[in-house]
Amino acid sequence: MPPRLKPFPTLKELVVREIVRCRSLFGKLYEQEQDLFDPVPSDIVDSILEEYYNLSEHQPICANELCMLITSGSTKLDLNRLRVHRHKIDYSLICDALGSRCGHSLQELKLSRWAFPASAIAFITLLCGCLQELDLSFGRTSDEHIEVLAENCPQLKKLNVQDEEQKISSHGLMKIAEARFQLESLSITGTVYSVKDIVYLLEKQKQLTHLRIANLIEALLVYARDVAAPLALTHLVLLYIGSNITNYPKYFDISSVLPLVTALEIDQSLLCSLMGDGTNSCFGLTKLRCFSDVKIRKVIGVYSDNFEKLKVVSSWNLFLSYPCFERITFLQLESGRQVVPFPKLSCLKNLKRLIIRNSIVDLVEAPYDVEGAQISGTPRDKVCLPEMPEYLMELIISEIRIGLPHRLLRDLLDQCKYLECLCLHFVANAVPVETLSKDFIYCLEGVLPNLVKLHVSCGKRWEIDNRLLEFILKCGSRLTDLQLNHLSMDGYDRQHWLDHVTSYYDIKFKLLE
């Protein structure tokens, strides 16, 4: 990769960044001239907040520092990144800054886990009347908060109030249903609402395209039977918690009320229940032929035997073989940290993005050794190499337990001629353990020139050193994001490479132990 000069920042960005880095000067300037750098564009604020995110509990950001970044140019503010510092910050100062400075411009506000009281949210939303997106997730949001939002936020399009233990009652859900919102997206998990209440929500908030709520599948069955009017939902989220579909006849069909659905997110356990003996028990789900995005999730847990482990990937493969999924372009699979072989993807000709996470993956298709026997010495004709979709552009696998010998991994990656993003995370004791730098260089030779993003986490016993990094910097001419974990180098070498790459290359770079 030839060194690339970083784009020269604007004078405003340079000045603001330097003042922020000199934190004592930052505080003094704020006290003397609060509007000195007003407005600061939202993109600059976001990048500065990302720097603050790395501050430890021992270097907490103060309210004055944060308030200086809230300006009349703020259209969006993501404070989720700073939630580690929330106990050190005076809520009243934040509220004053939001209300007085960006009341007419702020459209998106994220306050996940901040737990602002209802009075503070009332003050902010009263003055920031243009809010369209609000994230109060995991913040102990109550009915009182909902009443405030219903009164002050008529333009609200996206609301996230999901929580581990929901404090919004059935009455609060009714307030959401009857509010003057223009809601397109609502996430409200943490409790199971009655089917009747969810059906009422669907009837009232007709413009909802994305709804994340427990027991939606039952509500859709009742809605299709009693109301039958087409819904605007484009993103269908079916959670297993609270769902009991055994009382509904198998001939019930929800496809007629979901004509616009293009994305499906479904829990693995619910998927198995829906499939039953075949497509006839999917309540019409497989009749929807417009899917482009699919996520199959499994709540992290423990299976009792190897048969149950294999059942996960079997249901993946069977479900994805249905014609309604043949045109999907994005697929995310999760097994709840169970050992799974690589899924069969040969039928997904248009797939461009594949993510397998929360799964301990073996990079071979079944049959495979459930006990994890080392396959590095297995004859080539005995290994069933996965068939990759021709147009795949993004491949992310979060945990790999049994990797392929380097020649087979090269064959696997070389199938992906259009790959731009590659993230491979091998678990610490992944096999084969004899992998060397030259082996991994050989694996990446074919795909590296086209890659824009590359993240690799090596097995801890592998002997991969800075030669891999040198090769990547030399040949990865398009890379803008590079992260390497567990390279064999000492602290001095690691710091040297961090300084070198960040100084001479325009690239987001991390080198982790």
N, C-alpha and C positions, 0 to 999 in steps of 0.2 A: 504494500500500500504506500504510494508516494505521500509524503507529508502534505497536508492541506492546511492552509491558513484559516484560522477561525474567522468568521464574519465579524467585522468591527462593530461593536455595540454603539447605540446612540449615546450622545453626551449625557442625556438624562439618565440612561441606565447606568453608565459608568459612575456618575456622581452618587446616585442612590445606592448602588452596590458598595461603594467605598465607605459611605456614611454608615451603612448597615454593618459592615465588617468592623468598623471602629465603634463599638457599642456605647462607649462613654460619650463620644461626640454625638452619637445618634440621640441619646437621651437629652443632652443639653439643647440641641437644635429643636427638638420637639417642644421643650418647655418655652423656648423663645419665639419660635415661628412655626406653628403647627402646619400651616398650608404652604410651606416653602417649596415643596416639590409636587404640588397638586396641579393637575392630575397625573398620577402614575398609571400607565396602561396595565390592564389586568394580566397580560402575559408576563410582564416584568415582575409583578407582585407574585404570581405563581412560582416563578423560578426562584425568587428570594425565599418564599415560604418553604420551598423544597430544601434550601440550604438550612433553614431553621429546623427542619424536621430532624436533622442529624444531631442537634444539640442534645446533650444529656440532661438528666434530671438535675444535675449539679450546675448547669448553665441555663436555667429556665429563661425563656423569653418573657419580657415584662409587657404590661398592657400598653405602655407608652410606645414601645417599639412596634407593637402590632398595629396600634391605632394610626401611626404615621403612614402605614402602608394602605390604609383604608382611605381612599380619595374619591374625588368626584368622577374619576375615570373608571372606577370599579364597576364592572358589569357582572362579574362573578367572583366569589370569594370561597375558597376551599380551606376551611379550618380543620377538616378531618385530620390533616397531616400534623397538626399541632396539639392533638388531644392529650398527648403525654404531658403538656405544660398547662392544661386547663385549670388545675387547682391553684396555680400561681397567678392567675389573671383575674382582675376585677371585672365581673360581668358588666357593671354599670358603665365603665369606660368604653367597652366594646359597643354596647347599645347606643351610647351617645355618638360615637364615631360613625356607626352605620347610619343612624337616623339623620344626623346633621350633614354628612358629607355626600353620601351616595343614595339618598332617599329617592331620587328621580332616575337613577341609572341602574341600580342593582337588580339583576334579574335572576341570579342563581346563587344560593347560599347553602353551604354544607356545614352542618354542626353536629356530626355524628359523635355520640358519647359525651357531648358537652353538658347535657342535662340542664339547659337553660330553664329557669322557672317560667310559668305561664305569663307572669307579669312582664318579664323581659321580652318574651316572644311577642307579646301584645304591643310593646313599645316599638320594637323593630319593624313588625309588619304594618303597624299603623303609619309609620313614616316611609317605609319602603313599599309603596303601593304597587310597584311594577313587578314584584316577585312572581316568577313563573316556575321556578324549581326550588324545592326546599327539602333538605335532608336532615331529619331529626332522629335518625335511627339510633337505637340503643341509648336513648336519652331520657327514659322514663316519661315518655309523652303520655298525657292523660286526656280525659274528656274535656278538661278546662282548656288545654292547648287547642284541641280541635274546635271548640266554640270560638276561640280567638281567631283562628285561621279562617273559619267559615265567614266571620264578620269582616275581616281585613284583607283577604286575598282573593278577590273575584277572578283574577287572571291566572291563578295557580293551575299549572298544567301537569306538574310532576311532584308527587309527595311520597316520601319514604319515612314511615314511622314504625318499621319492623323492630322487634325487640325480643330479648330472650324470654321475658315474662311480661306479656302485654298488659298495660294498664288502661287501655282504651276499651271500654265496655261496649255492649251491644248498642247502648244509647249513643255512644260516640260514633260508632259505625253508621248509625242512622243519620247523624249530623253530617257526616261526610257525604252520604248519599243525597241529602237534601240541600247541600250547600250550593252556592252560585259558582262553584269552581268550573273550570274548563278542563277537568282532569283527563289526561291521556295516559298517565302512568301512576299506579298506586301499589305500594308495598306495605302490607300490614300483617305481619306474622307474629307468633308468640302466643297465640291462643286459638281455639277453634270456635268460630262463630256458627250460628245456626244456619242451616240451608236456606231458610226463609229470609234471613237478613241479607245473605249474599245475593240471592235472587233479586231482592229489592234494590240492592246497590247496582246490580247490572241493569235493571230497568231505568233507574234514575240517572246514572252517569253513563249516558249512551255513547259518549265519545271515547271511553276507555279502550286503549289499544294494548295495554300491558297491565295485568293484574296479578300480583303475587299474594295469595291468601290461602290458608289451609282449607281443605275440603272443597276446593273449587270444582272438582270432578262431579261430586254429588249435586252441587248447585246447578251445573250445566245440564245434568240429566233432568232435573226438575224444570229448569227454565225451558229446555227444548220441548218438554211435554206440555207445560202449562201456558207458556208465553209464545214461544216459537218464532219470535221476531229475530232477524239476523243481527248479530253483534258486530261491533267494530274491532274486536280483538284481533291483533296480528301476531302477538307473542303469547303463546299458551303455556302457562306454568302449572303443572299438576304435581302437587306435593302429596306424599303418602300420609303425613300426620293428619289424623282426624277423619281420614277417608274410610268409608265402609260401603263398598259397592256390591256386596253380596245380596242385598235386598232388592236390587234392581234387575228386571228381566234383561236377558242378553240381547234382545232385539232392539233395545233403546238405542237411538242414533242421535249423536250430537253434531254430526257433520253439517246438517242443514242450518244451524245457527252460527257456524264458524266459517263463513265463506272467505274471509280475508286472512286467515291464519297462514303465516309463512315460517314461523319459528316455534319449536317445541322444546320445552324443558320438563323432564319427567323424572321422578324418583324411581330407582331400579325396582324397589319392592312393589310399587304401584304398577309399574310396567309388567312385571311378572303376573300380577293379579289380573290385569286387563287382558293379557294375551290368553290366559286360560288354555283352552284346547285349540286355539287358532284365531284367525282374524275375526270370526263371527262374534267374539266376546270382547272386542276392543271398542264397543259402543260407537262404531263409525269412524274412529280415529284414523284408521288406515285408508278411509275414502278421501281424505284431504290430500290432494295431489300437488300442492303448491309449496311444500316445505323447502326452505333453503338452509335453515340453521336448526341443528338438533343437539340437545344436551341430555345425556342420560346420567343421572347422579345416583350415588349410593351413600347413605349415611354411614360414617365410619363405625365399624363394629367388628365382632368376631364371629366367624363361621365355625360350625361344629366339626365339619369334616371336609375332605378334599372334594367330594362330590358337590357340596354347596359352593365351593370356590369356583369350580368349573361351570356351574350353573350361570354365573354372572356373564361370562363371555359368550356362553351359548345363547342366552337371551338377547345379548347385543347382536350377534350375528343373525339370528332368526328375525328379529324385529327390523334390522336394517336391510334385510333382503326383500321386504315388501316393496312393491312398485312405487308407493307414495314417497319413498325416500331416495329414489334413484337420481334425483336432480339436486340433492343438497350440496352446498358449497362449503358449509362449516359443520364440523362434528366435534363435540367434546364428550369424553367418556370418563366416568369416575367409578371405581369399584369399592370405595370405602377401605382403601389400603389392603385389599386382598391381592394375592398373587394371581395374575392373569396372563395368558398368552396374548400375542398381538392379534387384534381383531381382523376378520376377513373383510377387506375393503374393495375387492375386485369389482363389485357391482356398483360402486359409487364413482362413476366415470367423471363427474364434474366437481369432485371434492377438491377444494383449494386450501382449506385450513383444517388441520387435525391436531387436537389437544387431548392427551391422555394424562390425567392428573389424579392425585390421591389413589394411585394404583401402583402396585409393585409388578412391573412389566417384564416379561421375557420376550426378547425381540425375535421370537419365532412363532409361527402359527401352530395351533394344536395339530397333531399330538405333541406333547412335551412332557418333561419330567416334573411332576408336581412337587417333588421333594427338592428340586433345585439342583440336580446333578449337573456338574460342569460339562459344558458342551464344546469347549474349545478344541477338544481332540476328536470330536465326532466327524466322521467322514462327510464330505460335502453333499453326497447324494442322500444322506440320512437327515439332513436339516431342511425343513420346509420353510424357505425364505418367503417372507410376506410379499404380496404383490401390492405395490404402491400405486395410487391414482396418478395418471400421467400428468395432470395439470396442478399437482400439489405445490403450493407456494409457501406454506407455513407448517412446520412440524415441531410440536412441543410434547415431550414425554418427561413427566416430572420425576419418576423413579424407575430405574432399570436395574433389575437384579441379575438377570442372565443376559449379558450382551452377546453380540456375535463376534466371532473371530474377525480380525481386521479386514481380511479379504471379502468376507460376506457382508460386513457393514458397508464397505465400499460399494459392493453390488447393490445393496439396498438403497443407499443414497444416490447412486448414479441413475436410478430409475426416475428420480425427481429432477427433471431437467429445468424446471422453472422455479426451484426452491429459492426463496429470498430470506426466510427466517427459520433458523434451526436452533432448538434448545434441547439438549440431551443431558439429563441428570441421572448419573449412575449412583446407586447407593454405595455406602462406604466399603462394603465387602463384596462388591459386584465381581462376577467372573466374566470373561477370563482375566486373571490377575497379572498375566505376563505382559500386558499391553505396555508398549514403550512409546516414546515420542515419535519415532519414525513410523510406527504402526498407525497412530492417529493422524499424522500428516498424510499418509497414504489414503486414509479414509476420506479426508476432506478435500483432496486435490481436485476432484471433479466438480464439486458444488461451491467451493469457496469463492471463485471469481464473481458469482452472481449474488452472494449473500449480502444482505443489508444488516441483519441482526444475527449474532452467534453467541449463545450461552452454552458452556460445557462445564459440567461438574464431574470430575474424574473420581474413580475409586481411590481410596486413600492409600492403597498398597501399590498403585500403579507407579511406574517410573517415568512420568511425563514432566519435562522441565521446560525451561525458557525457549528451547528450540521450537516448540510448537507455537509459542507467542511470536517469535521472529518470523516464522513461516506465514502466520496469519497476517501480520502487518505488511509483509512483502507482497502477498498475493491477494489479500482481501481489499481490492480497490474501491468497492462500493460500501464497505462496512461503515455504519454510523453508531452501532451499539455492540459492544464486546464485553463479555464477562466470562472469566475463567476461574474455577475453584479447584483447590487442592493440587496445584502444581508443586513439583519438588523443587523448592527454592527457599533460602533462608530469608529472614526479615529484611536484611540489607538489600538483597537482590530484588525483593518484592517492592520496596520503596523506590529503588532506582527505576524500575520499569513503570511504576505508577507516575513518577515525575516525568519520565521521558515521553510516555504516550500522551499524557495530558498537556504537555508543553508543545509538542510538535504535530499532533494529529487532532483533527476536528472530529472527535469521536467520544461517545459516552463510554467510559471504561471503568471496569471494576475487576480487581484481582484479589479474590478472597481466600483465606486459609481453609 
